Each structure stands twice: as structure tokens, then as C-alpha cells.
Amino acid sequence: MAGNTIGEVFRVTTWGESHGAALGAVVDGCPPGIDLDEADIQRALDRRKPSRVVSSTSRREGDRVEILSGVFEGKTTGTPIAMLIRNTDAKSSAYDALRDVFRPGQGDFTYLQKYGIRDWRGGGRASGRETAARVAAGAVAAKVISRDKIDVLAYTRAIGSVEVDPQKMPADKNFRKAVENDALFCPDKKAAAAMQKEIAEVRREGDSLGGVVEIIVRGCPAGLGEPVFDKLDADLAKALMSIGSIKAVEVGDGRALAAMRGSQANDQMTRKGFQSNRAGGILAGISNGERIVLRVYCKPIPSIAKRQRTVDVRGQERVIEIQGRHDVCVLPRIVPVCEAMVGIVLADHLLRQKAIRP
């Protein structure tokens, strides 16, 4: 299976399956001398774990990380950093009835077409469980970019029919605290309460919800990215689209720009800098020093208790109701995953830029 590695200089490879013995990541290209220990990575993993909200699965993995290499006496050595996260609460028997059935909205059918074999236990490699390894690697990336005062913050912008009110957003200095203090990572208290209510209603119906995550990068210097195939926005979009459930990525004002005229869409400049940021901090594939603003659109979780039509591996039509332990909505658990993937791309491009302009 190809496609398990991302990055050119700062390279991340993830491995493992949902119901295997463990999963993890190998980070290659991390500079030496950076302070790093298991507690740094654990804090990131704890944000991704099932929370106290009604959207979360009842599966309770400890997600305790073990650093196997690449760190000595609390500092990175410049050699590959291998991290291990053991699976301790997998219940594969819950999937016995689905081993020969294609679940609607899942990768069962496409995986079988590609490989001729699939791990039916919780989706195997295609499971959202794989993102724990990404978050571990993202914690390392965050250490790399923080040396240049680059900060990545994601939050829940919408769940189902409920969206935050831009007028209710806290000031910059309070924004991170407001996000971290909410179980849904939503800084708008009124919207968060409405989201919780809608999630509870949908859970009772045996259904699921999608949502929107916005990611804001502060402190990114101008000059990161490449002008053609490795554009910064292209690499960010690819990294975010590699996360299961994400079906669209928007940069800056995104699709709204398609309805504007050039005189409206352009971010005009003065000696003091840009007068607006409709481009979302990236021009011609290269960061311009403004905030990078991204939004991702997540589809509803496909594993639902409602009756659905499908077929089995023999082509026979079936009707299924998926039981087991599943999230109702991918948010808020996908929020730290989005942060991780953006951090990984920025770390890679930052180190690439330092290689040509130290």
C-alpha cells in the first residue's frame, strides 16, 4: 500500500489499523535539539480522544504514546522519531455481521476493488482511528514551527444546521482559551449549546451529522511554498483532504471569490501592508505574511443505526442497520487532526525554505 507518507524534508509516515495491536507514526527530518517528550505528544492526543459530548463514540482508548526512538534526554536527535500507540479497547466481534457486507459511505467496496482483500474490523486502515498517529506527528511539527512563532488553531465553525455567529467570536487574545474551554471546540457559547442539542436529537434518531472546521495560522512568514506543483495551498488542501470525512477545502474567501469582480477580490496593498485578506494568506502558492485561513467541510459519519440498502460481496442486495460504537459527528474530534495536518505541511515548507534561505 503506497501513499502512507507525506512531506519532502519533514516526512511523516503513519502505520497501523483500527483493530490491530497498535498504530503509530515515524517522523523523519525533524531537526535536532528541540525539546520533546511524551507529555508534549500526549497533550495533543488527549484533545482528540472521545469527549464528554454526546457526539462521541463509547470506545475508550487510552491513547498512551510511547516514543521509541529519535529523542534523547528530552531533546530530538535528528534521527527518525518513532511513536507507538497501542489499541486496548477494540471489540472486533461487533463487526462480525458486516464482514461480507459493504457499508454505505465507507471504503469497504473500493478497498476490495483495489487490493482484493480488506480488513473489515472497524474499517482497518481507513478508520478514523488512524488519525491518532497523525496527531502524534503533528505534535512534533508544532514544536518545529513554534520556534518561528507560527501558531495553528482550529475550531468548530458549524455542525449540522448550526453555525457560529461571527459577531460572537471572542477577541484574539481570548480565542484559544474559548476554543479549548468548550467540549465541541466552539468559541460561540450560544452556537455550541445549539450544536449539542442537534447532536442529541440526531443520536436519538440513529443518524449522524457533518460540519465545518476553520483553521487559522498566525505568524506564518511570507515566502513559504512553491510556485507550481508544490503550492502551499495545494499541499495544505491535499493534507486536509487526506483526512477521512473531509469532502471540500476552502482557502480564504474560497468559493465566494467566484462571484466577485477582480476589483472586489484583490487584496490591495499600501506601504502598511495588505488592506484585506480574501486570498487567505497565500498568493501564487506562496504565503504572503497574512493569516492563513482554511475551512474544511466534513460529511456525516456513514455508520448509522438507520436502515440502509446495500449489497454483499456476492452481489446480493441487503438491508443493514449498523450497530456498535460510533461517533455521531466527526466534530470535535477532527479539529486537532486538522491542526496536525496543517502543522505537518507548514513544518515541511518551513524547513524547505530554510534550506534555500537560511
C-alpha positions as CSV (number, residue, x, y, z in Angstrom):
1,M,0.0,0.0,0.0
2,A,1.6,3.3,-1.1
3,G,0.6,6.7,0.0
4,N,1.3,6.5,3.7
5,T,4.0,9.2,3.8
6,I,3.6,13.0,3.5
7,G,6.3,15.7,3.2
8,E,9.6,16.2,1.4
9,V,12.0,17.4,4.2
10,F,9.8,16.9,7.2
11,R,8.4,13.5,6.4
12,V,5.7,11.6,8.3
13,T,4.7,8.0,7.8
14,T,1.7,6.5,9.7
15,W,1.0,2.8,10.1
16,G,-1.5,0.5,11.8
17,E,-5.2,-0.4,11.7
18,S,-8.2,0.3,13.9
19,H,-8.4,-3.1,15.4
20,G,-4.7,-4.1,15.1
21,A,-2.3,-4.4,18.0
22,A,-1.2,-0.8,17.7
23,L,-0.7,2.2,15.4
24,G,1.8,4.9,15.2
25,A,4.0,7.3,13.2
26,V,7.5,7.8,12.1
27,V,8.7,11.4,11.8
28,D,11.9,11.8,9.7
29,G,13.6,15.1,9.1
30,C,12.9,16.7,12.5
31,P,15.9,19.0,13.4
32,P,18.0,18.0,16.4
33,G,18.0,19.9,19.7
34,I,14.2,20.5,20.0
35,D,12.7,19.9,23.4
36,L,10.3,17.0,23.2
37,D,8.9,14.4,25.5
38,E,5.9,12.1,25.7
39,A,3.9,14.6,27.6
40,D,4.0,17.1,24.7
41,I,2.5,14.5,22.4
42,Q,0.1,13.2,25.0
43,R,-1.5,16.6,25.4
44,A,-2.3,16.6,21.7
45,L,-3.7,13.1,21.7
46,D,-5.9,13.8,24.7
47,R,-7.6,16.6,22.7
48,R,-8.5,14.0,20.0
49,K,-9.9,11.4,22.4
50,P,-13.7,10.9,22.8
51,S,-15.0,13.7,24.8
52,R,-17.9,14.3,27.2
53,V,-20.2,15.4,24.3
54,V,-23.0,13.3,23.0
55,S,-21.4,13.1,19.6
56,S,-18.6,10.8,20.7
57,T,-18.2,7.0,20.5
58,S,-18.2,4.9,23.6
59,R,-14.9,3.3,22.6
60,R,-12.4,4.4,25.2
61,E,-8.8,4.1,24.1
62,G,-6.1,5.3,26.5
63,D,-4.1,6.6,23.5
64,R,-0.9,6.5,25.6
65,V,2.0,7.3,23.4
66,E,5.4,5.7,23.6
67,I,8.5,7.3,22.0
68,L,10.7,4.5,20.7
69,S,13.5,6.5,19.0
70,G,14.7,9.9,18.0
71,V,14.7,11.6,21.4
72,F,17.5,11.5,24.0
73,E,17.3,13.2,27.4
74,G,14.3,15.3,26.3
75,K,15.7,16.6,23.0
76,T,15.3,15.4,19.4
77,T,18.4,13.9,18.0
78,G,17.8,14.5,14.3
79,T,17.2,10.8,13.7
80,P,13.7,9.3,12.9
81,I,11.2,9.7,15.7
82,A,9.1,6.5,16.1
83,M,5.9,6.7,18.2
84,L,3.7,3.8,19.2
85,I,0.0,4.0,20.4
86,R,-1.4,0.6,21.4
87,N,-5.1,-0.4,20.8
88,T,-6.6,-1.5,24.1
89,D,-10.3,-1.3,23.7
90,A,-11.1,-2.8,20.2
91,K,-14.1,-5.1,20.0
92,S,-13.8,-6.7,16.6
93,S,-16.8,-9.1,17.3
94,A,-19.1,-6.1,16.8
95,Y,-18.2,-6.2,13.1
96,D,-18.8,-9.9,12.5
97,A,-22.1,-9.4,10.9
98,L,-20.6,-6.9,8.5
99,R,-17.6,-8.9,7.3
100,D,-19.2,-9.7,3.9
101,V,-21.3,-6.5,3.6
102,F,-20.4,-3.2,2.0
103,R,-21.3,-0.4,4.4
104,P,-22.8,2.7,2.5
105,G,-20.5,5.7,2.6
106,Q,-17.5,3.6,3.8
107,G,-14.4,2.4,1.9
108,D,-15.3,-1.3,2.0
109,F,-16.2,-1.6,-1.7
110,T,-13.3,0.5,-3.0
111,Y,-10.7,-1.2,-0.8
112,L,-11.8,-4.6,-2.0
113,Q,-11.7,-3.5,-5.6
114,K,-8.1,-2.1,-5.2
115,Y,-6.5,-4.8,-3.1
116,G,-8.7,-7.9,-3.4
117,I,-8.7,-8.1,0.4
118,R,-9.9,-5.8,3.2
119,D,-9.8,-5.6,7.0
120,W,-13.5,-5.5,7.9
121,R,-12.8,-4.9,11.6
122,G,-13.8,-1.2,12.1
123,G,-12.5,-0.2,8.6
124,G,-8.9,-1.2,9.2
125,R,-6.6,1.4,7.7
126,A,-9.5,3.5,6.5
127,S,-10.8,4.0,10.1
128,G,-10.7,7.4,11.7
129,R,-8.6,5.7,14.4
130,E,-5.6,6.1,12.1
131,T,-5.7,9.9,12.8
132,A,-4.3,9.3,16.3
133,A,-0.9,8.7,14.6
134,R,-1.3,11.9,12.6
135,V,-2.0,13.9,15.8
136,A,1.2,12.4,17.4
137,A,3.2,13.5,14.4
138,G,1.5,16.9,14.4
139,A,2.7,17.5,18.0
140,V,6.2,17.1,16.7
141,A,5.5,19.5,13.8
142,A,4.1,22.1,16.3
143,K,7.4,22.1,18.1
144,V,9.2,22.7,14.9
145,I,7.1,25.7,13.7
146,S,6.7,27.2,17.2
147,R,10.4,28.1,17.1
148,D,9.5,30.6,14.3
149,K,6.4,31.7,16.3
150,I,3.9,30.0,13.9
151,D,0.7,29.1,15.6
152,V,-2.1,26.9,14.3
153,L,-5.6,27.0,15.8
154,A,-8.7,25.2,14.5
155,Y,-12.2,25.4,15.8
156,T,-15.7,24.1,15.1
157,R,-17.4,26.6,12.8
158,A,-20.6,24.6,12.1
159,I,-22.3,21.3,13.0
160,G,-25.4,20.3,11.0
161,S,-27.6,23.3,10.6
162,V,-25.9,25.4,13.4
163,E,-23.1,27.8,12.6
164,V,-21.2,30.2,14.8
165,D,-22.1,33.9,14.7
166,P,-19.0,35.9,13.5
167,Q,-20.2,38.7,15.7
168,K,-20.0,36.5,18.8
169,M,-16.3,35.5,18.3
170,P,-14.0,36.4,21.2
171,A,-11.1,38.7,20.8
172,D,-7.8,37.3,19.5
173,K,-6.2,37.2,23.0
174,N,-9.1,35.1,24.3
175,F,-9.8,33.0,21.2
176,R,-7.7,29.9,22.0
177,K,-9.0,29.8,25.6
178,A,-12.6,30.0,24.4
179,V,-12.0,27.1,21.9
180,E,-10.2,24.9,24.5
181,N,-12.8,25.5,27.2
182,D,-15.6,24.2,25.1
183,A,-16.3,20.4,24.6
184,L,-17.0,21.0,20.9
185,F,-14.1,23.4,20.4
186,C,-16.6,26.0,19.5
187,P,-15.9,29.6,20.8
188,D,-19.5,30.8,20.4
189,K,-21.3,29.6,23.6
190,K,-24.8,30.0,22.2
191,A,-24.0,28.1,19.0
192,A,-22.2,25.4,21.0
193,A,-25.3,24.8,23.0
194,A,-27.5,24.6,19.9
195,M,-25.0,22.2,18.4
196,Q,-25.2,19.9,21.4
197,K,-28.9,19.9,21.2
198,E,-29.0,19.0,17.5
199,I,-26.4,16.2,18.1
200,A,-28.6,14.7,20.8
201,E,-31.6,14.8,18.6
202,V,-29.8,13.1,15.7
203,R,-28.3,10.4,18.0
204,R,-31.8,9.5,19.2
205,E,-32.9,9.1,15.6
206,G,-29.9,6.8,14.9
207,D,-28.5,9.2,12.3
208,S,-25.3,11.4,12.0
209,L,-24.2,14.9,11.2
210,G,-21.5,16.7,9.3
211,G,-19.9,20.0,9.9
212,V,-17.3,22.7,9.2
213,V,-13.9,23.3,10.8
214,E,-12.0,26.6,10.3
215,I,-8.2,26.6,10.7
216,I,-6.3,29.8,11.3
217,V,-2.5,30.1,11.1
218,R,-1.0,33.1,12.8
219,G,2.6,34.2,12.5
220,C,3.4,32.4,9.2
221,P,6.2,34.4,7.4
222,A,6.0,35.4,3.8
223,G,7.8,33.1,1.3
224,L,6.7,29.5,2.3
225,G,5.5,27.4,-0.6
226,E,6.4,26.7,-4.2
227,P,5.1,28.4,-7.3
228,V,4.0,25.4,-9.4
229,F,3.1,21.9,-8.2
230,D,4.0,22.3,-4.6
231,K,2.0,25.4,-3.9
232,L,1.4,25.9,-0.2
233,D,-2.4,26.0,-0.6
234,A,-2.3,22.9,-2.8
235,D,-0.2,20.9,-0.3
236,L,-2.5,22.1,2.6
237,A,-5.6,21.1,0.6
238,K,-4.1,17.7,-0.1
239,A,-3.1,17.1,3.5
240,L,-6.6,18.1,4.8
241,M,-8.4,16.1,2.1
242,S,-6.4,13.0,3.1
243,I,-8.4,13.1,6.4
244,G,-11.4,10.8,6.2
245,S,-14.8,12.6,6.1
246,I,-13.4,15.8,4.6
247,K,-15.0,16.4,1.2
248,A,-14.1,20.0,0.5
249,V,-11.4,22.6,1.4
250,E,-11.7,26.3,1.1
251,V,-8.8,28.9,1.3
252,G,-9.6,32.4,2.3
253,D,-12.9,33.6,0.9
254,G,-12.9,30.5,-1.3
255,R,-16.0,30.0,-3.4
256,A,-17.3,33.4,-2.6
257,L,-14.5,34.8,-4.8
258,A,-16.0,33.2,-7.9
259,A,-19.0,35.6,-7.6
260,M,-16.8,38.7,-7.2
261,R,-15.2,41.0,-9.7
262,G,-11.4,41.5,-9.7
263,S,-11.8,44.9,-8.1
264,Q,-13.6,43.2,-5.2
265,A,-11.5,40.1,-4.9
266,N,-8.0,41.6,-5.0
267,D,-6.3,42.3,-1.7
268,Q,-5.0,45.8,-2.3
269,M,-1.7,46.9,-0.8
270,T,-0.3,50.0,0.8
271,R,3.0,50.7,2.5
272,K,1.5,49.4,5.7
273,G,0.6,46.0,4.1
274,F,-2.5,44.3,2.7
275,Q,-5.8,46.0,3.2
276,S,-7.8,42.8,3.2
277,N,-7.2,39.0,3.3
278,R,-9.6,37.5,0.8
279,A,-6.8,35.3,-0.5
280,G,-6.4,33.6,2.9
281,G,-2.7,34.4,3.3
282,I,-1.5,32.7,0.2
283,L,-0.7,34.2,-3.2
284,A,0.6,32.2,-6.2
285,G,1.1,29.3,-3.9
286,I,3.4,31.2,-1.6
287,S,2.5,32.6,1.9
288,N,2.2,36.4,1.9
289,G,2.7,37.0,5.7
290,E,-1.0,37.4,6.4
291,R,-3.0,34.9,8.4
292,I,-3.7,31.7,6.6
293,V,-7.4,30.9,6.8
294,L,-8.7,27.5,5.7
295,R,-12.1,25.8,6.1
296,V,-12.9,22.1,5.7
297,Y,-16.3,20.6,5.1
298,C,-16.9,17.2,6.7
299,K,-19.6,14.7,5.6
300,P,-21.8,13.0,8.1
301,I,-20.4,9.8,9.8
302,P,-21.5,7.0,7.5
303,S,-22.0,4.4,10.2
304,I,-25.6,4.9,11.3
305,A,-28.3,2.8,13.0
306,K,-30.9,3.7,10.4
307,R,-31.9,1.0,7.8
308,Q,-29.8,1.3,4.6
309,R,-29.8,-0.6,1.3
310,T,-26.5,-2.2,0.2
311,V,-25.1,-5.4,-1.3
312,D,-22.7,-8.1,0.0
313,V,-19.5,-9.4,-1.6
314,R,-21.6,-11.9,-3.6
315,G,-23.7,-9.1,-5.1
316,Q,-26.8,-9.9,-3.1
317,E,-28.9,-7.0,-2.0
318,R,-29.1,-6.5,1.7
319,V,-30.7,-4.1,4.2
320,I,-28.5,-3.3,7.2
321,E,-28.6,-1.3,10.4
322,I,-25.1,-0.6,11.7
323,Q,-24.7,-1.1,15.4
324,G,-21.5,-0.8,17.6
325,R,-19.6,2.2,18.9
326,H,-19.5,5.1,16.5
327,D,-19.3,8.9,16.7
328,V,-22.5,10.8,15.7
329,C,-20.4,13.6,14.3
330,V,-16.8,13.7,13.3
331,L,-16.5,17.1,15.1
332,P,-15.0,17.9,17.5
333,R,-12.5,15.0,17.3
334,I,-11.4,16.1,13.8
335,V,-10.4,19.5,15.0
336,P,-7.0,18.5,16.4
337,V,-6.4,16.3,13.3
338,C,-6.8,19.3,11.1
339,E,-4.4,21.3,13.2
340,A,-1.9,18.4,13.0
341,M,-2.0,18.1,9.2
342,V,-1.7,21.9,8.7
343,G,1.3,21.9,11.1
344,I,3.0,19.0,9.3
345,V,2.7,20.8,5.9
346,L,4.0,24.1,7.4
347,A,6.9,22.3,9.1
348,D,7.9,20.8,5.8
349,H,7.7,24.0,3.9
350,L,9.5,26.0,6.6
351,L,12.4,23.6,6.6
352,R,12.4,23.6,2.8
353,Q,12.6,27.4,2.8
354,K,15.4,27.4,5.4
355,A,17.4,25.1,3.1
356,I,17.5,27.7,0.4
357,R,17.4,30.9,2.5
358,P,18.8,30.0,6.0
